[in-house]
Amino acid sequence: MPLSRYVHRQLCVHFYNENDIEILKGLAANTSVAIENAQMILERKKAEEILSFERDKFSFMLNSLPIGVTVLDSDDKYIFINSISLKIDGVSYDPLSLMGKNVRSNHSKKESLLEIEKLINDFKSGKETYQVREASRGKRTVQISYHALHNPEGKYTGLIRLISDVTERKEAESLILLQSSAMQSAPNAIIITDKSGNIEWCNRAFTKMTGFNIDESLGKNVRKLIDFDTTDKDFHKDINDTVNSGKIWKGEFKNKHKDGSILYTETIISPFYDKVKNQTKFITVKQDITEQRKSEIALKKSELHYRYLFNGLNDLVLTHDLEGIILSINPKAVNQLGYKKEEMLNKKFSEFLVPEVKDEFKDYLTKIKKEGKAKGFMLVMTRTGEKRIWEYNNSLVKIDNEEKFISGIARDVTDAKKAQKEILKLSRGVEQSPAMVVITDTDGNIEFINPK
């Protein structure tokens, strides 16, 4: 029921006259309008308070951002700019002092007015709606992006400019690029795998070493791809236990080339952790030591061959340094002298000569150092005191830049010398015999006849 009718009914009940009633009805109507106006004012004030709160909240959020934010209206006037934007631009304006001012008269000193003018015109004409570029601010690098604003009908209403300092990011990117280039250029193979061993990245040295190109390698399990023997469970368990405990594994791998040939690699496997210390990847570095290992195998075979030859010779073979210290000696020589090998190694050879010729050993050393070779006879003494005659032929040896040593080979001529003496005695006896002596061969040809 309208308020005026309600008042008219109540007043009639209380016997007011018509004039009074009309006055009261007018008062009631005015009061109703006043109440409605008051309600509208309260609602508008409340809406303004909400709008102000939202505006303050929005402003607080934009001012809290680590990037600079500037908003222009369709007339190119500032309607918002945060302090970080001015700081990155290197200017000292008060943000509030710019509100409502045209950007053309208050543009950043770091940006050309012509650039701003062209940008705004392109946005207003619809030629562009977005633009981003990098610029310098002293020694710093910044990234600036512009975004055109439009209402639901598509009409241009302004723009937003965002600016951020990307110096650290650019430096980090440069460092990453440098590190990546270094890893790509490294002479050793480098592989990055996930925890299951699947290849996520590898460098050129890996593809060159193994013969597998990038496409053939990425996503493949490194063990299945290049390991020569995947059945050695203890070997792989040792690797897994080491890296899963956070340690670095070092060792030698027997890998395979794409063509099936064997690759020997010296390998280092390191665990990689993310920011929260979760083990997420493994970094493997491999150095190809195939030629080295082949040389070592060939050398071992050669050493084994010469050891058998050295030990199987009937001649007496030994080596000694320039001071006469015995470095090696074969079983034939050891057995003839009656000593154990361990008793002779690292001893001076002169200790095994008969006392009366020990001083002559110095002359032998002097000669062989000077001339590089020496030959003759040595009078040696066995453990039991027996004197033996060795006919020797020794040489000075030098391999590359290694220390020099003497290689000696000798033959025991004791029995031959004794036989020669006996023959000489017999020959003298035959020559001095008073009887005629004739010696012939089996065919009767005379080979010797004494003076008689």
C-alpha positions in Angstrom: 0.0 0.0 0.0 1.4 3.5 -0.9 2.5 5.4 2.1 0.1 8.4 1.4 -3.0 6.1 1.3 -1.9 4.4 4.6 -1.5 7.8 6.2 -4.9 9.0 4.9 -6.6 6.0 6.4 -4.9 6.4 9.7 -5.7 10.1 9.9 -9.3 9.6 9.0 -9.6 7.1 11.8 -8.4 9.8 14.3 -10.9 12.4 13.0 -8.5 14.9 11.4 -10.2 17.4 9.1 -9.6 17.4 5.3 -7.2 20.3 5.3 -5.0 18.7 7.9 -5.2 15.5 6.1 -4.0 17.1 2.8 -1.0 18.7 4.6 -0.1 15.4 6.2 -0.4 13.6 2.9 2.0 16.0 1.2 4.4 15.6 4.0 4.2 11.8 3.7 4.9 12.0 -0.1 7.9 14.2 0.4 9.2 11.9 3.1 8.8 8.9 0.8 10.8 10.7 -1.9 13.4 11.7 0.6 13.8 8.1 1.8 14.1 6.8 -1.8 16.7 9.4 -2.6 18.6 8.5 0.6 18.5 4.9 -0.4 19.9 5.7 -3.9 22.7 7.9 -2.3 23.6 5.1 0.1 23.6 2.5 -2.7 25.8 4.8 -4.9 28.1 5.6 -2.0 28.4 1.9 -1.3 29.1 1.2 -5.0 31.7 4.0 -5.0 33.3 2.5 -1.9 33.4 -1.0 -3.5 34.8 0.5 -6.7 37.4 2.5 -4.7 38.3 -0.7 -2.8 38.7 -2.7 -6.0 40.7 0.1 -7.6 43.0 0.3 -4.6 43.3 -3.5 -4.5 44.1 -3.5 -8.3 46.6 -0.6 -7.8 48.3 -2.5 -4.9 48.6 -5.6 -6.9 50.1 -3.8 -9.9 52.5 -1.9 -7.6 53.6 -5.2 -6.0 54.5 -6.7 -9.4 58.2 -7.1 -10.2 57.5 -5.6 -13.6 56.6 -2.1 -14.7 53.0 -1.4 -15.7 51.8 1.7 -17.5 48.2 2.2 -18.7 47.1 4.9 -21.1 43.5 5.8 -22.1 42.3 6.4 -25.6 43.5 10.0 -25.4 47.0 8.8 -24.6 46.8 10.0 -21.0 48.2 8.2 -18.0 45.6 6.5 -15.9 48.0 4.3 -14.1 51.8 3.8 -13.8 53.6 1.9 -11.0 56.8 2.9 -9.4 58.8 -0.1 -10.7 58.1 1.1 -14.2 59.7 4.5 -13.5 62.6 2.8 -11.6 63.5 0.4 -14.5 63.2 3.4 -17.0 65.6 5.3 -14.7 63.4 8.3 -14.1 62.4 9.9 -10.8 58.8 11.1 -11.4 56.1 10.7 -8.8 53.6 8.3 -10.4 50.7 10.4 -9.1 52.1 13.5 -10.7 51.7 11.8 -14.1 48.0 10.9 -13.8 45.9 12.6 -16.4 48.9 13.9 -18.4 49.5 13.1 -22.0 52.3 10.7 -22.6 53.8 12.9 -25.3 54.7 15.6 -22.8 55.9 13.2 -20.1 57.5 10.3 -22.1 60.5 8.4 -20.7 63.8 10.0 -21.7 64.9 6.5 -22.8 62.4 6.2 -25.4 62.1 8.2 -28.6 58.9 10.2 -28.9 58.7 9.2 -32.6 58.6 5.6 -31.6 55.8 6.2 -29.1 53.9 8.2 -31.7 54.2 5.5 -34.3 53.2 2.8 -31.9 50.0 4.6 -30.7 49.0 5.4 -34.3 49.5 1.7 -35.3 47.4 0.6 -32.4 44.6 3.1 -33.1 44.5 2.2 -36.7 44.4 -1.5 -35.9 47.6 -2.1 -37.8 49.1 -3.7 -34.7 47.7 -5.0 -31.4 50.9 -6.2 -29.8 54.6 -5.3 -29.9 57.6 -6.5 -27.9 61.3 -5.5 -28.1 64.4 -5.3 -26.0 66.3 -2.2 -25.1 69.2 -1.0 -23.0 69.0 0.9 -19.7 72.6 1.8 -19.0 74.3 -1.6 -18.3 70.9 -3.3 -17.9 68.8 -5.0 -20.5 65.0 -4.6 -20.4 62.1 -6.1 -22.3 59.2 -3.9 -23.2 55.9 -5.1 -24.5 52.8 -3.1 -25.6 49.2 -4.4 -25.7 46.3 -2.5 -27.3 43.0 -2.4 -25.3 39.6 -2.6 -27.0 36.0 -2.5 -25.7 33.5 -5.2 -26.5 32.6 -3.4 -29.8 36.2 -3.5 -30.8 36.9 0.2 -30.3 40.4 1.2 -29.2 40.3 2.3 -25.5 44.0 2.6 -24.7 47.1 0.5 -24.2 49.1 -1.3 -21.5 52.9 -1.1 -21.5 54.9 -3.7 -19.5 58.6 -3.4 -18.8 60.9 -5.8 -17.0 64.6 -6.0 -16.2 65.9 -9.2 -18.0 69.6 -8.6 -17.4 70.0 -11.6 -15.1 67.9 -13.8 -17.4 69.9 -12.7 -20.5 73.2 -13.4 -18.6 71.9 -16.8 -17.5 70.8 -17.5 -21.1 74.3 -16.5 -22.3 75.9 -18.6 -19.7 73.7 -21.6 -20.6 74.5 -21.0 -24.3 78.2 -20.8 -23.5 78.1 -24.0 -21.4 76.1 -25.8 -24.1 78.7 -24.7 -26.7 81.5 -25.9 -24.5 79.8 -29.2 -23.9 79.2 -29.6 -27.7 82.8 -28.8 -28.4 84.2 -31.0 -25.7 86.5 -33.8 -27.0 85.0 -36.3 -24.6 81.5 -37.8 -25.2 78.9 -36.3 -22.8 75.4 -37.8 -22.3 72.5 -36.7 -20.1 70.0 -39.4 -19.3 66.9 -39.7 -17.1 66.9 -42.0 -14.0 66.1 -44.9 -16.3 69.1 -44.3 -18.5 67.2 -42.9 -21.5 69.2 -40.4 -23.4 67.9 -36.8 -23.2 70.9 -35.0 -24.6 74.3 -35.9 -26.1 77.1 -34.0 -27.8 78.8 -34.3 -31.1 81.7 -36.2 -29.6 79.3 -39.0 -28.5 77.9 -39.4 -32.0 81.4 -39.4 -33.5 82.6 -41.9 -31.0 79.7 -44.4 -31.3 78.6 -43.8 -34.9 75.0 -43.2 -33.7 73.6 -39.8 -34.8 71.4 -37.6 -32.6 68.1 -39.0 -33.9 69.3 -42.5 -33.3 70.4 -41.7 -29.8 67.7 -39.5 -28.2 65.2 -41.4 -26.2 67.2 -44.7 -26.4 68.5 -46.5 -23.4 72.2 -45.8 -23.2 73.0 -49.3 -21.9 71.1 -51.1 -24.6 72.5 -48.7 -27.3 76.2 -48.9 -26.7 77.0 -51.4 -23.8 78.9 -54.4 -25.2 77.9 -56.7 -22.3 74.6 -56.0 -20.5 74.6 -59.3 -18.7 77.1 -58.4 -16.0 74.7 -57.7 -13.2 77.3 -57.2 -10.5 79.0 -54.6 -12.6 75.8 -52.6 -13.2 74.7 -53.0 -9.6 77.9 -51.4 -8.4 77.2 -48.4 -10.7 73.6 -48.1 -9.6 74.5 -48.4 -5.9 77.2 -45.7 -6.2 75.2 -43.1 -8.1 72.0 -43.6 -6.2 73.9 -43.0 -3.0 74.8 -39.6 -4.5 78.4 -40.5 -5.3 80.3 -40.3 -8.6 81.2 -43.5 -10.3 84.5 -43.9 -12.2 85.6 -46.9 -14.2 86.2 -48.5 -17.5 83.4 -49.6 -19.9 83.5 -52.0 -22.8 81.2 -50.3 -25.2 80.3 -51.0 -28.8 80.3 -48.9 -32.0 77.4 -48.8 -34.3 79.4 -51.1 -36.7 79.7 -53.6 -33.9 83.4 -53.0 -33.1 84.6 -52.7 -29.5 85.1 -49.4 -27.8 86.9 -49.1 -24.5 85.9 -45.9 -22.6 87.1 -44.4 -19.4 83.7 -43.3 -17.9 82.5 -41.0 -15.1 78.8 -41.0 -14.1 77.5 -38.2 -11.9 74.0 -37.9 -10.4 72.1 -34.6 -11.0 69.7 -33.1 -8.5 66.9 -30.5 -9.0 66.3 -27.5 -6.8 64.5 -29.6 -4.1 67.4 -32.1 -4.1 65.5 -34.8 -6.0 67.8 -37.0 -8.1 66.4 -36.6 -11.6 69.2 -37.2 -14.1 72.6 -38.7 -14.7 75.5 -37.0 -16.5 78.0 -39.3 -18.1 81.4 -38.4 -19.6 83.3 -40.9 -21.7 86.8 -40.7 -23.0 87.7 -43.1 -25.8 90.8 -45.2 -24.7 90.3 -47.9 -27.4 93.7 -47.3 -29.0 95.4 -47.1 -25.6 93.8 -50.4 -24.5 94.7 -52.1 -27.8 98.3 -51.0 -27.3 98.2 -52.3 -23.7 96.8 -55.6 -24.9 99.4 -55.8 -27.7 102.2 -54.9 -25.2 101.0 -57.6 -22.7 101.0 -60.1 -25.5 104.5 -58.9 -26.6 105.7 -59.0 -23.0 104.3 -62.5 -22.6 105.9 -63.6 -25.8 109.3 -62.2 -24.8 109.0 -63.6 -21.3 108.5 -67.1 -22.7 111.4 -66.4 -25.0 113.5 -64.9 -22.2 112.8 -67.7 -19.8 113.2 -70.5 -22.5 116.6 -69.4 -23.8 119.6 -71.7 -23.2 121.8 -68.6 -23.2 122.3 -66.6 -20.1 120.3 -63.3 -20.3 120.1 -60.4 -17.8 119.7 -56.6 -17.7 121.4 -54.2 -15.3 121.4 -50.4 -14.8 124.4 -48.2 -15.4 125.7 -48.9 -11.9 125.6 -52.6 -12.5 122.4 -53.3 -10.4 120.6 -56.4 -11.8 117.1 -55.5 -13.1 116.2 -58.9 -14.6 117.7 -62.3 -15.1 116.4 -65.4 -16.8 116.1 -68.9 -15.1 119.1 -70.3 -17.0 121.5 -67.9 -15.5 119.9 -68.1 -12.1 120.1 -71.9 -12.1 123.7 -72.0 -13.2 124.8 -69.7 -10.4 122.7 -71.7 -7.9 120.9 -68.7 -6.5 117.2 -67.9 -6.3 116.0 -65.1 -8.6 115.0 -62.9 -5.6 118.5 -63.2 -4.2 120.0 -61.7 -7.3 117.6 -59.0 -8.3 118.6 -55.4 -7.2 122.1 -56.7 -6.3 125.3 -55.5 -8.1 126.4 -58.1 -10.6 130.0 -57.6 -9.4 129.0 -59.5 -6.2 128.8 -62.7 -8.3 132.2 -62.3 -9.8 135.3 -64.1 -8.4 137.2 -61.7 -6.0 140.3 -61.3 -8.1 138.3 -59.7 -11.1 135.7 -57.6 -9.2 137.7 -54.4 -9.8 137.7 -55.1 -13.6 133.8 -54.6 -13.5 134.3 -50.9 -13.1 136.4 -50.8 -16.3 133.6 -52.7 -18.1 130.9 -50.2 -17.0 133.1 -47.3 -18.1 133.6 -48.8 -21.5 130.0 -49.7 -22.2 128.7 -46.3 -21.1 131.2 -44.7 -23.5 131.1 -47.0 -26.5 127.5 -48.4 -26.1 128.7 -52.0 -26.2 131.2 -54.4 -24.7 132.1 -58.1 -25.1 134.6 -60.5 -23.6 134.8 -63.0 -20.8 133.7 -62.8 -17.1 134.8 -65.1 -14.4 131.7 -65.7 -12.2 131.4 -67.7 -8.9 128.4 -70.0 -8.1 126.9 -70.3 -4.7 129.0 -73.3 -4.0 132.2 -71.5 -4.9 132.7 -73.0 -8.3 134.3 -70.7 -10.9 132.6 -70.5 -14.3 133.6 -68.6 -17.4 130.9 -66.5 -19.2 131.5 -65.2 -22.7 129.3 -62.0 -22.9 128.1 -59.6 -25.6 126.3 -56.6 -23.9 124.7 -53.5 -25.3 123.6 -50.1 -24.0 119.8 -49.7 -24.5 117.7 -46.5 -24.5 113.9 -46.4 -25.3 112.6 -42.9 -26.2 113.4 -40.7 -23.2 113.4 -43.5 -20.6 116.4 -44.3 -18.4 119.2 -46.2 -20.1 120.0 -49.8 -19.1 122.4 -52.6 -20.2 121.1 -55.7 -22.0 123.4 -58.6 -21.6 123.5 -62.1 -23.2 126.2 -64.6 -22.3 127.1 -68.2 -22.8 128.9 -70.5 -20.3 132.2 -71.5 -22.0 133.8 -73.1 -19.0 133.7 -76.7 -20.4 134.8 -75.4 -23.9 137.8 -73.6 -22.4 138.8 -76.8 -20.5 138.5 -78.8 -23.7 140.6 -76.3 -25.5 143.3 -76.6 -22.9 143.3 -80.4 -23.1 143.5 -80.2 -26.9 146.4 -77.8 -26.6 148.2 -80.1 -24.3 147.6 -83.0 -26.6 148.7 -81.0 -29.6 152.0 -80.1 -27.9 152.5 -83.7 -26.9 152.0 -85.0 -30.4 154.3 -82.4 -31.9 157.1 -83.3 -29.4 156.6 -87.0 -29.7 159.8 -89.0 -30.9 157.5 -91.2 -33.0 155.9 -90.2 -36.3 152.2 -89.3 -35.9 149.9 -89.0 -38.9 146.2 -88.0 -38.6 143.9 -88.7 -41.6 140.2 -88.4 -42.2 137.9 -91.3 -42.8 138.8 -91.3 -46.5 142.5 -91.6 -45.7 143.4 -88.0 -46.5 146.2 -86.7 -44.2 145.1 -83.8 -42.0 148.1 -83.6 -39.6 151.7 -85.0 -39.5 154.2 -84.2 -36.8 157.7 -83.0 -37.5 159.2 -86.4 -36.8 
